[in-house]
Amino acid sequence: MKIETFRLKSKTILTIDQTRLPEKLVYVELDSSKTVYTAIKDMIVRGAPAIGIAAAFGMALAARELARNSLSSHKYYLAQLAKSGNFLKSSRPTAVNLAWAVDRMFNVAKSEPKAKVIAALLWEEAVAIWREDIALNESIGKHGAKLIRSGMSILTHCNAGALATGGHGTALGVIRTAWAEKKKLQVFADETRPRLQGARLTVWELQQEKIPVTLITDNMAGYLMQQNKIDLIVVGADRITQNGDVANKIGTYSVAVLAKYHKVPFYVAAPYSTIDPSLKTGKGIPIEEREKGEVLQIGKSFIASPKTDVYNPAFDVTPAELVTGIITEAGIFRYPYKF
């Protein structure tokens, strides 16, 4: 089954509601900048590249909304569009792809003086960003698949597959490409607390293509490495700094530390646009903190007292020296990193 994270519908965009997986495959319609904001905030759409694509369509929809209002001046139009962009950026702060996509869309808007033309141009640009992402992921997959030999066991954390991107995936794109090349492999997927993206999404994706996958809890990864059951680790990224520090789903740092101790290669797969040239190190990456219910509950069931204090950072930062290599569409970069 080919997984289509996004679908075009006339003048709106459809996306898979990832909060409903794996129970139901449901598409929801994003028909305004506000619905895009909510979809990102509530993790209906998630994964750094997919968030960027959704935000691009959010800007296009905002431009269309503003054009309908017959605003008096181009300057005022752009000011209102910039507000929409800042609104979208505030939905989730850690993934650099979101701000990158919004800024790219706004730069296109600034180059055109007619409001109605801007709306059409931005829609075309959003579609272009989506198509480009799929092509980039396929290129990442080809570079990364060279690291995989037939018979390998590969560990991944969170979900960096088609669902997290425009299609194909980054970390899972590497695995997907190797599988298409007829390489025999076994995937181990961390469940990834607290939202269980590994259990709910990664396992589901791999099962759709009949790629062998075994689910493990987050605290089993080290034991599997100790038993020599893991040959390679590939994860995605939400932001990479100049020196190669990597922000990814909480728990990635722990996996990287264990990999270093057990001498298991630890790779990050991400489009080049995930590299943030404005930050020298990971200390400057904003780390999103989410509400405590994600930790206190699984589904509607409480696993601790509702009054329990909770610390719930959504991401952690893995230092560059723990990362064996970063796989991009431009090739594989290795430590010490010079992008």
C-alpha positions as CSV (number, residue, x, y, z in Angstrom):
1,M,0.0,0.0,0.0
2,K,1.3,3.4,-1.0
3,I,0.9,5.9,1.9
4,E,-0.4,9.3,0.8
5,T,0.2,11.7,3.7
6,F,-1.5,14.5,1.7
7,R,-4.1,14.6,-1.1
8,L,-5.2,17.6,-3.1
9,K,-9.0,18.3,-3.1
10,S,-10.0,21.1,-5.5
11,K,-8.9,24.2,-3.5
12,T,-8.1,22.5,-0.2
13,I,-5.7,19.9,1.0
14,L,-6.5,16.6,2.7
15,T,-4.1,14.9,5.2
16,I,-4.2,11.7,7.2
17,D,-5.3,12.2,10.8
18,Q,-2.4,10.5,12.5
19,T,-4.1,10.6,15.9
20,R,-6.6,8.0,14.6
21,L,-3.9,5.5,13.4
22,P,-3.6,2.5,13.5
23,E,-7.3,2.0,14.3
24,K,-8.6,4.0,11.4
25,L,-7.2,5.5,8.2
26,V,-9.0,8.8,8.1
27,Y,-8.4,11.9,6.0
28,V,-9.3,15.4,7.3
29,E,-9.7,18.5,5.2
30,L,-7.5,21.6,5.8
31,D,-9.4,24.5,4.4
32,S,-7.9,27.5,6.2
33,S,-4.8,28.7,8.0
34,K,-6.6,28.1,11.3
35,T,-7.3,24.4,10.5
36,V,-3.7,24.0,9.5
37,Y,-2.5,25.5,12.8
38,T,-4.8,23.2,14.8
39,A,-3.7,20.1,12.8
40,I,-0.1,20.9,13.5
41,K,-0.7,21.8,17.2
42,D,-2.8,18.7,17.9
43,M,-0.4,16.4,15.9
44,I,-3.0,15.4,13.4
45,V,-0.1,16.1,11.0
46,R,3.4,15.7,12.5
47,G,7.0,15.1,11.5
48,A,9.2,18.0,10.6
49,P,8.9,17.8,6.7
50,A,5.2,17.1,6.9
51,I,4.7,20.1,9.2
52,G,6.6,22.3,6.8
53,I,4.4,21.1,3.9
54,A,1.2,21.7,5.9
55,A,2.4,25.2,6.9
56,A,3.1,26.0,3.2
57,F,-0.5,25.1,2.4
58,G,-1.6,27.1,5.4
59,M,0.1,30.2,3.9
60,A,-1.5,29.6,0.6
61,L,-4.9,29.3,2.2
62,A,-4.3,32.5,4.3
63,A,-3.4,34.3,1.1
64,R,-6.7,33.2,-0.5
65,E,-8.6,34.3,2.6
66,L,-7.0,37.7,2.5
67,A,-7.5,38.2,-1.2
68,R,-11.3,37.6,-0.7
69,N,-11.4,40.6,1.7
70,S,-10.4,43.1,-1.0
71,L,-7.7,44.7,1.2
72,S,-6.8,48.2,0.3
73,S,-3.0,48.0,-0.2
74,H,-0.3,45.5,-1.1
75,K,1.6,46.6,2.0
76,Y,-1.3,45.9,4.3
77,Y,-2.0,42.6,2.6
78,L,1.6,41.5,3.2
79,A,1.5,42.6,6.8
80,Q,-1.6,40.5,7.4
81,L,0.0,37.5,5.6
82,A,3.1,37.9,7.8
83,K,0.8,37.7,10.8
84,S,-0.7,34.4,9.5
85,G,2.9,33.1,9.0
86,N,3.8,34.0,12.6
87,F,0.6,32.3,13.8
88,L,1.5,29.1,12.0
89,K,5.1,29.2,13.3
90,S,3.8,29.3,16.8
91,S,2.1,26.0,16.5
92,R,5.2,23.9,17.2
93,P,8.5,25.7,17.7
94,T,11.2,22.9,17.5
95,A,11.0,21.7,13.8
96,V,12.9,24.2,11.7
97,N,11.0,23.0,8.5
98,L,7.9,24.9,9.7
99,A,9.6,28.3,9.8
100,W,11.6,27.5,6.6
101,A,8.4,26.8,4.6
102,V,6.6,29.8,6.0
103,D,9.5,32.1,5.1
104,R,9.8,30.6,1.6
105,M,6.2,31.2,1.0
106,F,6.3,34.8,2.3
107,N,9.3,35.6,0.0
108,V,7.2,34.4,-3.0
109,A,4.4,36.7,-1.9
110,K,6.6,39.7,-1.6
111,S,7.7,39.4,-5.2
112,E,4.2,39.8,-6.6
113,P,2.1,43.0,-6.3
114,K,-1.3,41.6,-7.1
115,A,-3.2,40.0,-4.2
116,K,-5.2,37.6,-6.3
117,V,-2.1,36.5,-8.2
118,I,-0.3,36.0,-4.9
119,A,-2.9,33.5,-3.7
120,A,-2.5,31.4,-6.9
121,L,1.3,31.6,-6.8
122,L,1.4,30.5,-3.2
123,W,-0.8,27.5,-3.9
124,E,1.6,26.5,-6.7
125,E,4.6,27.0,-4.4
126,A,3.0,24.8,-1.7
127,V,2.5,22.0,-4.2
128,A,6.1,22.5,-5.3
129,I,7.4,22.2,-1.7
130,W,5.4,19.0,-1.3
131,R,6.7,17.4,-4.6
132,E,10.2,18.5,-3.8
133,D,10.1,16.8,-0.4
134,I,9.1,13.5,-1.9
135,A,12.0,13.7,-4.4
136,L,14.4,14.7,-1.6
137,N,13.3,11.7,0.5
138,E,13.8,9.3,-2.4
139,S,17.3,10.7,-2.8
140,I,18.0,10.4,1.0
141,G,16.8,6.8,0.7
142,K,19.2,6.0,-2.1
143,H,22.2,7.4,-0.2
144,G,21.2,5.8,3.1
145,A,20.4,2.4,1.5
146,K,24.1,2.0,0.7
147,L,24.7,1.6,4.5
148,I,22.5,-1.4,4.7
149,R,23.6,-4.9,3.9
150,S,21.3,-7.8,3.5
151,G,20.6,-9.6,6.8
152,M,20.9,-6.4,8.9
153,S,18.8,-5.6,11.9
154,I,17.9,-1.9,12.1
155,L,16.6,0.1,15.1
156,T,14.5,3.3,14.6
157,H,12.9,5.7,17.0
158,C,9.6,7.6,16.7
159,N,8.3,7.9,13.1
160,A,10.3,9.3,10.2
161,G,8.4,7.6,7.4
162,A,5.9,8.7,4.7
163,L,3.6,9.9,7.5
164,A,6.2,12.4,8.7
165,T,7.0,13.7,5.3
166,G,5.4,14.4,1.9
167,G,5.8,10.7,1.1
168,H,8.5,7.9,1.2
169,G,10.1,9.1,4.5
170,T,13.6,10.0,5.8
171,A,14.7,7.3,8.2
172,L,12.0,4.9,7.0
173,G,12.8,6.0,3.5
174,V,16.3,4.6,3.9
175,I,14.7,1.3,5.1
176,R,12.0,1.4,2.4
177,T,14.6,1.9,-0.4
178,A,16.8,-1.0,0.9
179,W,13.8,-3.2,1.0
180,A,12.9,-2.3,-2.6
181,E,16.5,-3.2,-3.5
182,K,15.6,-6.8,-2.3
183,K,17.8,-6.6,0.8
184,K,16.7,-8.8,3.6
185,L,16.3,-6.9,6.8
186,Q,14.6,-6.8,10.2
187,V,13.4,-3.6,11.8
188,F,13.0,-3.0,15.5
189,A,10.8,0.0,16.4
190,D,10.9,1.7,19.7
191,E,7.3,2.4,20.9
192,T,8.3,6.1,21.6
193,R,6.7,7.5,24.6
194,P,4.6,9.5,25.3
195,R,2.6,9.6,22.1
196,L,3.7,6.2,20.9
197,Q,4.5,7.2,17.3
198,G,6.8,4.2,16.9
199,A,4.1,1.8,18.0
200,R,1.1,3.5,16.3
201,L,2.7,4.8,13.1
202,T,6.1,3.3,12.3
203,V,4.9,-0.3,12.8
204,W,1.7,0.5,10.8
205,E,3.7,1.9,7.9
206,L,6.1,-1.0,7.7
207,Q,3.3,-3.5,8.0
208,Q,1.6,-1.9,4.9
209,E,4.6,-2.9,2.8
210,K,5.2,-6.2,4.6
211,I,8.7,-5.1,5.9
212,P,9.5,-7.3,8.9
213,V,9.2,-5.2,12.1
214,T,9.2,-6.0,15.8
215,L,7.9,-3.5,18.4
216,I,9.9,-3.0,21.5
217,T,9.5,-0.7,24.5
218,D,11.8,2.3,24.7
219,N,13.8,0.8,27.6
220,M,14.6,-2.4,25.7
221,A,16.9,-0.8,23.1
222,G,20.1,-1.1,25.2
223,Y,19.5,-4.7,26.0
224,L,19.1,-5.6,22.3
225,M,22.4,-3.8,21.6
226,Q,24.0,-5.7,24.4
227,Q,22.8,-8.9,22.8
228,N,24.3,-7.9,19.4
229,K,20.8,-7.8,17.9
230,I,21.1,-4.3,16.4
231,D,23.5,-3.7,13.5
232,L,22.4,-0.1,12.6
233,I,20.3,2.7,13.9
234,V,18.5,5.3,11.7
235,V,16.4,8.1,13.1
236,G,15.0,11.3,11.7
237,A,15.5,14.9,12.9
238,D,13.5,18.1,13.5
239,R,16.4,20.4,13.6
240,I,20.2,20.1,13.0
241,T,22.6,22.9,14.0
242,Q,25.8,24.1,12.3
243,N,28.0,21.7,14.4
244,G,25.8,18.6,13.8
245,D,23.8,18.6,17.0
246,V,20.4,17.0,16.4
247,A,17.0,17.7,17.9
248,N,14.7,14.7,17.5
249,K,11.8,13.0,19.4
250,I,12.5,12.6,23.1
251,G,14.4,9.4,23.8
252,T,16.8,9.8,20.8
253,Y,19.6,11.0,22.9
254,S,19.4,7.9,25.1
255,V,19.5,5.6,22.1
256,A,22.6,7.5,20.8
257,V,24.4,7.2,24.1
258,L,23.7,3.4,24.2
259,A,24.8,3.1,20.5
260,K,28.1,4.8,21.3
261,Y,28.8,2.4,24.2
262,H,27.9,-0.7,22.2
263,K,29.7,0.5,19.0
264,V,26.5,0.5,16.9
265,P,26.5,3.0,14.0
266,F,23.9,5.8,14.7
267,Y,22.7,7.7,11.6
268,V,20.3,10.6,11.2
269,A,18.3,11.0,8.0
270,A,16.9,14.4,7.1
271,P,16.5,16.8,4.2
272,Y,19.2,19.5,4.0
273,S,16.6,22.1,4.9
274,T,16.5,20.6,8.4
275,I,19.9,22.1,9.0
276,D,19.5,25.5,10.7
277,P,22.4,27.8,9.7
278,S,21.3,30.3,12.4
279,L,22.3,28.1,15.3
280,K,25.9,27.0,16.0
281,T,25.0,24.3,18.6
282,G,22.0,22.5,20.0
283,K,21.9,24.7,23.1
284,G,19.9,27.3,21.1
285,I,17.2,24.9,19.9
286,P,13.8,25.7,21.4
287,I,12.4,22.5,23.0
288,E,8.6,22.2,22.9
289,E,7.0,21.1,26.2
290,R,3.6,19.5,25.9
291,E,0.7,19.0,28.2
292,K,0.9,16.5,31.0
293,G,-2.1,14.3,29.8
294,E,0.1,12.8,27.2
295,V,2.2,11.2,29.9
296,L,-0.6,10.5,32.4
297,Q,-2.9,8.8,30.0
298,I,-2.8,6.2,27.2
299,G,-5.9,6.9,25.2
300,K,-8.6,7.8,27.7
301,S,-7.2,5.6,30.5
302,F,-5.1,7.2,33.3
303,I,-1.9,5.3,34.2
304,A,-1.1,7.7,37.1
305,S,-3.1,10.1,39.3
306,P,-4.4,13.1,37.3
307,K,-2.9,15.3,40.0
308,T,0.7,14.1,39.3
309,D,3.3,16.7,38.3
310,V,4.7,15.9,34.9
311,Y,7.7,17.1,32.8
312,N,7.0,16.5,29.1
313,P,9.6,17.8,26.7
314,A,8.7,16.6,23.2
315,F,12.3,16.5,22.0
316,D,15.9,16.1,23.1
317,V,19.2,17.1,21.6
318,T,21.9,14.5,20.6
319,P,25.4,16.0,20.5
320,A,27.2,15.8,17.1
321,E,29.9,13.5,18.4
322,L,27.4,10.8,19.1
323,V,26.1,10.8,15.5
324,T,28.0,8.6,13.0
325,G,26.6,10.4,10.0
326,I,23.8,12.6,8.7
327,I,22.1,11.3,5.5
328,T,20.7,14.1,3.3
329,E,19.8,14.4,-0.4
330,A,23.3,15.9,-0.9
331,G,25.0,12.8,0.5
332,I,26.2,11.5,3.8
333,F,28.0,14.0,6.1
334,R,30.3,12.7,8.9
335,Y,31.7,14.1,12.1
336,P,33.1,16.7,12.4
337,Y,30.3,18.2,10.4
338,K,30.8,20.9,7.7
339,F,27.6,21.5,5.9
